[in-house]
Amino acid sequence: MPTLSIRDAVIAYTDVGRGPAVLLVHGSAASRRFWRGLAERLAPRYRVIAPDLIGYGESSPWQAGARATDLDVVSAFARALGEPLHLVGHSYGGALALRTARDLGARLASLALIEPTAFDLLDARGDAGALVEIESIAGRHLELVADGDLEACAAHFMGYWIGPDAWAAMPDETRSRIVRTMPKIAAEFRLLFRHPGALGAYRRLRAPTLLVRGTRTTLAAHAVVARLAATLPQCDLVEIAGAGHMAPLSHPDAVCAAIETHLVQSEAETLFGAAA
């Protein structure tokens, strides 16, 4: 298992295939294994790198006050992989990918975001309902972590994103692992709300971008994608019928096909532009 040391964290990652680099960034309470199906699909023609973010999988445990952040992790991999780089992220990983993309400029070949939880992009006037919804979810999450009631926190968090029945049906071992991540996710919520009003910075993002959204996702996730779709200059929106926030798991074929098509088209546009 390869690792990369970033400040005070050791990050485990998967590196498969050969070709243009594709960096996959997973979301909260997940790990690099979330991307197994997509990595297998892309590996015949791409080099696919999928790290475990801090506190997940086989990377260093999360600790309050640690020097390394998940943004450091994504940025470090982006620098190490050079260019051109395709960047893919889901949920919290999508928010990290979006912020990283802003700093990559011409080094970014393409960007694919599956319901990024970039809640700092929501507007109190235009997205009032969505903002109230997610601020309530985040506020209760922080309260439960502060009280030390991690099981109730996990039920609250996962109930919102996947539904209480799906949470209750998970194997005990999986539920226990997710429960332990609740303090880390509290820190992620703080990061996600840190820079309100940042939407204008993405109007200069020129890389071809794919947005993927489930038709049955949450109000907040839906609103973030709508904001980005109206802002990003080179953007395609794909909606997955019947899918919620976890479309890469519930509808893997549709999501993987959309991403693969996006990568191929982005490379074709780059070659055509260079030839012209």
C-alpha positions in Angstrom: 0.0 0.0 0.0 1.6 3.3 -1.1 1.5 6.3 1.3 2.3 10.0 1.1 3.4 12.0 4.1 1.8 15.5 4.3 2.8 17.6 7.3 1.8 15.5 10.4 -0.4 13.0 8.5 0.4 9.8 6.5 -2.1 9.3 3.7 -2.8 5.9 2.2 -3.8 5.7 -1.4 -4.5 3.5 -4.4 -2.6 4.0 -7.7 -3.8 1.9 -10.6 -3.6 2.1 -14.4 -1.5 4.1 -16.8 -2.3 7.3 -18.8 -3.6 10.7 -17.9 -4.0 11.2 -14.2 -7.4 11.1 -12.5 -7.6 12.0 -8.8 -10.6 10.7 -7.0 -11.7 12.3 -3.7 -14.2 10.5 -1.5 -16.8 12.1 0.9 -17.5 12.0 4.6 -17.6 8.7 6.5 -16.1 6.9 3.4 -12.7 5.8 2.1 -10.9 5.3 -1.1 -12.7 2.0 -1.5 -15.8 4.0 -2.4 -14.2 4.5 -5.8 -13.4 0.8 -6.5 -15.8 0.4 -9.4 -14.9 3.6 -11.1 -11.2 3.0 -10.7 -11.6 -0.4 -12.3 -13.5 1.1 -15.2 -11.0 3.9 -15.8 -7.7 2.0 -15.2 -7.4 0.6 -18.8 -6.8 4.1 -20.2 -6.1 6.3 -17.1 -3.8 6.4 -14.1 -6.3 6.5 -11.2 -5.2 7.8 -7.8 -7.6 7.5 -4.8 -6.4 8.6 -1.4 -8.0 8.0 2.0 -8.7 11.4 3.5 -7.5 12.1 7.1 -9.3 10.0 9.6 -10.6 7.5 7.1 -9.5 4.1 5.7 -5.8 3.5 6.4 -4.7 7.1 6.6 -3.7 8.8 9.9 -6.4 9.2 12.5 -8.0 12.6 12.7 -6.9 14.7 15.7 -8.3 18.2 16.7 -5.6 20.8 16.1 -3.5 18.7 13.7 -1.5 20.7 11.1 -2.6 18.7 8.0 -6.0 19.3 6.6 -7.9 17.5 3.8 -7.4 20.5 1.6 -3.6 20.0 2.1 -4.1 16.3 1.1 -5.9 17.0 -2.2 -3.5 19.9 -3.0 -0.5 17.7 -2.3 -1.7 15.0 -4.6 -2.6 17.5 -7.3 1.0 18.9 -7.2 2.6 15.5 -7.2 0.6 14.3 -10.2 1.5 17.2 -12.3 -0.5 18.0 -15.4 -2.9 17.4 -17.1 -5.0 16.4 -14.1 -8.6 15.2 -14.0 -10.2 15.8 -10.6 -13.3 13.9 -9.4 -15.0 14.4 -6.1 -18.2 13.3 -4.3 -20.0 15.2 -1.5 -17.4 16.6 0.9 -14.7 15.3 -1.5 -16.5 17.3 -4.2 -16.2 20.5 -2.1 -12.5 19.8 -1.6 -12.0 19.2 -5.3 -13.8 22.4 -6.2 -11.7 24.5 -3.9 -8.5 22.8 -5.2 -9.6 23.3 -8.8 -9.7 27.1 -8.2 -5.9 27.1 -7.6 -4.9 24.7 -10.4 -5.5 27.0 -13.4 -4.4 25.5 -16.7 -3.0 22.4 -14.9 -6.6 21.2 -14.5 -7.7 19.1 -17.5 -11.3 18.6 -16.2 -13.4 18.6 -13.1 -16.3 16.2 -12.2 -18.4 16.9 -9.1 -21.0 14.6 -7.7 -23.2 16.7 -5.4 -20.4 18.7 -3.8 -21.3 19.9 -0.3 -20.0 23.4 -1.0 -22.6 25.0 1.3 -20.6 28.2 1.4 -22.0 28.9 -2.1 -25.6 29.1 -0.9 -27.2 32.5 -0.7 -29.4 33.6 2.2 -31.9 35.2 -0.2 -32.0 32.9 -3.1 -31.4 29.6 -1.2 -33.0 30.4 2.1 -34.8 27.0 2.5 -31.7 25.0 1.6 -29.5 27.1 3.8 -31.8 26.8 6.8 -32.0 23.0 6.2 -28.3 22.4 6.2 -27.5 24.8 8.9 -29.9 23.0 11.1 -28.3 19.6 10.2 -24.8 21.0 10.9 -25.8 22.7 14.1 -27.4 19.6 15.6 -24.4 17.5 14.5 -22.0 19.8 16.4 -24.3 19.7 19.5 -24.4 16.0 19.6 -20.6 15.7 19.1 -20.1 18.2 21.9 -22.4 16.1 24.1 -20.4 13.0 23.3 -23.5 11.2 21.9 -21.8 9.9 18.7 -24.4 7.2 18.1 -27.3 9.7 18.0 -25.1 12.0 15.9 -24.5 9.2 13.3 -28.2 8.4 13.2 -28.9 12.1 12.6 -26.2 12.6 10.0 -26.8 9.4 8.1 -30.5 9.7 8.4 -30.4 13.0 6.6 -28.1 11.8 3.7 -29.3 8.2 3.1 -32.5 7.8 5.2 -33.1 6.2 8.6 -34.1 2.9 7.2 -30.9 2.5 5.2 -28.8 3.5 8.2 -30.6 0.9 10.4 -30.0 -1.8 7.8 -26.2 -1.3 7.7 -24.1 -4.1 9.2 -23.1 -3.4 12.8 -19.4 -3.2 12.0 -20.0 -0.6 9.3 -22.3 1.4 11.6 -19.6 1.3 14.4 -16.9 2.5 12.0 -19.1 5.4 10.8 -20.1 6.4 14.4 -16.4 6.9 15.2 -16.1 9.4 12.4 -18.6 11.9 13.7 -16.1 14.2 15.4 -14.1 14.4 12.2 -17.3 15.2 10.3 -18.0 18.0 12.7 -14.7 19.6 11.7 -15.7 19.1 8.0 -18.9 21.0 8.6 -16.9 23.9 10.0 -14.7 23.9 6.9 -17.6 23.8 4.6 -19.2 26.9 6.0 -15.9 28.8 6.4 -15.9 31.0 3.3 -19.4 32.3 2.5 -19.9 34.2 -0.7 -17.2 32.5 -2.6 -19.3 31.7 -5.7 -17.8 34.5 -7.8 -14.4 32.9 -7.7 -15.6 30.0 -9.8 -16.7 32.2 -12.7 -13.0 32.1 -13.9 -12.8 28.3 -13.8 -12.2 27.3 -17.4 -11.8 23.5 -17.2 -14.6 21.4 -18.6 -16.8 20.5 -15.6 -19.4 17.8 -15.1 -22.0 18.1 -12.4 -23.9 15.0 -11.3 -27.0 15.2 -9.2 -29.7 12.7 -8.1 -33.3 13.6 -8.7 -34.2 12.6 -5.2 -31.3 14.3 -3.3 -31.7 16.7 -0.4 -32.7 20.3 -0.9 -29.3 21.6 0.2 -27.4 19.4 -2.2 -29.8 20.2 -5.0 -29.3 23.9 -4.4 -25.5 23.8 -4.4 -25.5 22.0 -7.8 -28.0 24.6 -9.2 -25.7 27.4 -8.1 -22.7 25.9 -9.7 -24.6 25.0 -12.9 -25.6 28.7 -13.3 -22.0 29.9 -12.6 -19.3 27.7 -14.1 -18.5 28.8 -17.6 -17.9 25.3 -19.1 -20.4 23.0 -17.4 -22.6 20.0 -18.1 -25.3 18.8 -15.7 -26.3 15.1 -15.6 -29.2 14.1 -13.4 -29.6 10.5 -12.3 -33.2 9.5 -12.2 -34.3 8.1 -8.8 -31.0 8.6 -7.2 -30.3 10.4 -3.9 -27.0 11.8 -2.5 -25.3 8.4 -2.7 -25.8 7.9 -6.4 -22.2 6.4 -6.9 -23.4 3.5 -4.7 -27.0 3.3 -5.6 -26.6 3.9 -9.4 -23.0 3.1 -10.1 -23.3 2.3 -13.8 -25.0 5.6 -14.6 -22.5 7.6 -12.6 -19.4 5.8 -13.9 -20.6 6.1 -17.5 -21.2 9.9 -17.1 -17.7 10.4 -15.6 -16.0 8.3 -18.2 -17.8 10.1 -21.0 -16.8 13.4 -19.5 -13.1 12.4 -19.3 -13.0 11.2 -22.9 -14.8 14.3 -24.2 -12.5 16.6 -22.2 -9.4 15.0 -23.7 -10.9 15.2 -27.2 -11.6 18.9 -26.7 -8.1 19.5 -25.5 -6.6 17.7 -28.5 -8.8 19.5 -30.9 -7.9 22.8 -29.4 -4.2 22.1 -29.5 -4.5 21.0 -33.2 -6.4 24.2 -34.1 
